[in-house]
Amino acid sequence: MTTLRYSVVPRIFERGYPVVEVTRGKRSGVVANVSAIGCIGVVIVATRGEAGPGEVLVKIRGGSEAFIAWSPEPLPKGTTVLVIDERGSRAVDVSAWTDPLRPDPPNP
């Protein structure tokens, strides 16, 4: 007797309704939850240090995702950052980052 394995994979809402994909013994295309710690991002809404968070676009899971970003010191928009900790699923602690392998672009 052969046992068939079914799995239900939630997907993004389409036309306002949740969509699920039922697979029959196949791997789904959904990426598992991956930690953002150690990922590089760019500040898209300036942080205010201890006074309040900003927002950062982080390269993660084969794409880019926006996270609420906290930092010890204020960081302006456009600053490259390194994720140093997570505060739940959609909030991170960041620190300014200069890539040691990528030299600064020449100033015009």
C-alpha positions in Angstrom: 0.0 0.0 0.0 1.4 3.4 -1.0 0.9 6.3 1.4 0.5 9.7 -0.3 1.6 12.8 1.5 -0.3 16.0 1.1 0.7 19.4 2.3 -1.1 22.7 2.3 1.0 25.8 1.7 -0.5 29.2 2.5 0.2 31.9 -0.2 -0.3 35.6 -0.5 -3.8 36.9 -0.8 -5.1 37.1 -4.4 -8.2 39.2 -5.1 -8.7 39.7 -1.4 -9.0 36.0 -0.6 -6.4 33.7 1.0 -5.0 31.2 -1.5 -3.6 27.8 -0.5 -1.6 25.4 -2.7 -2.1 21.7 -2.1 0.9 19.7 -3.2 0.9 15.9 -3.6 4.2 14.5 -2.4 6.2 17.5 -3.8 8.3 20.1 -2.1 6.6 23.5 -2.0 8.3 26.7 -3.2 7.9 28.4 0.2 11.1 29.5 2.0 11.3 28.6 5.6 11.6 31.3 8.3 15.2 32.5 8.2 16.8 34.7 10.8 17.6 38.3 9.6 20.6 38.5 11.9 23.8 39.1 9.9 21.9 40.4 6.8 22.7 43.7 5.1 20.1 46.3 4.5 19.6 50.0 3.6 17.7 52.5 5.8 14.5 53.7 3.9 13.0 55.7 6.8 15.6 57.4 9.1 15.9 56.0 12.6 15.9 58.3 15.6 18.2 56.3 17.9 16.6 55.6 21.3 13.8 58.1 20.5 12.2 55.8 17.9 12.5 53.4 15.1 12.8 53.8 11.4 12.5 51.3 8.5 15.1 49.2 6.7 15.0 47.2 3.5 16.9 43.9 4.2 18.2 41.4 1.6 16.8 38.1 2.9 15.2 34.9 1.6 16.3 35.6 -2.0 14.7 39.0 -2.1 14.3 42.2 -0.1 11.9 42.8 2.8 11.1 45.8 4.9 11.5 45.7 8.7 11.0 48.1 11.5 14.5 49.2 12.5 15.9 50.3 15.9 19.4 51.6 16.3 21.5 53.0 19.2 22.2 56.2 17.4 20.2 58.1 14.7 20.8 56.8 11.1 19.9 58.9 8.1 18.0 57.5 5.0 20.3 55.6 2.7 22.7 54.3 5.4 23.9 50.8 4.8 23.2 48.7 7.9 23.9 45.3 9.4 21.1 43.5 11.3 22.5 42.7 14.8 19.4 41.4 16.6 15.7 40.6 16.1 12.7 42.0 18.1 10.0 39.6 17.0 9.2 38.7 13.4 9.2 42.1 11.7 11.4 44.3 13.9 15.2 44.3 14.0 18.1 46.1 15.7 20.6 47.5 13.2 24.0 49.2 13.2 25.7 51.3 10.5 27.9 49.1 8.3 30.7 49.7 5.9 31.6 46.7 3.8 35.3 46.1 4.2 35.5 44.3 0.8 33.8 47.1 -1.2 35.8 50.3 -1.3 33.9 53.6 -1.1 32.9 55.0 -4.5 35.0 58.0 -5.7 33.6 61.4 -4.9 32.7 63.5 -7.9 
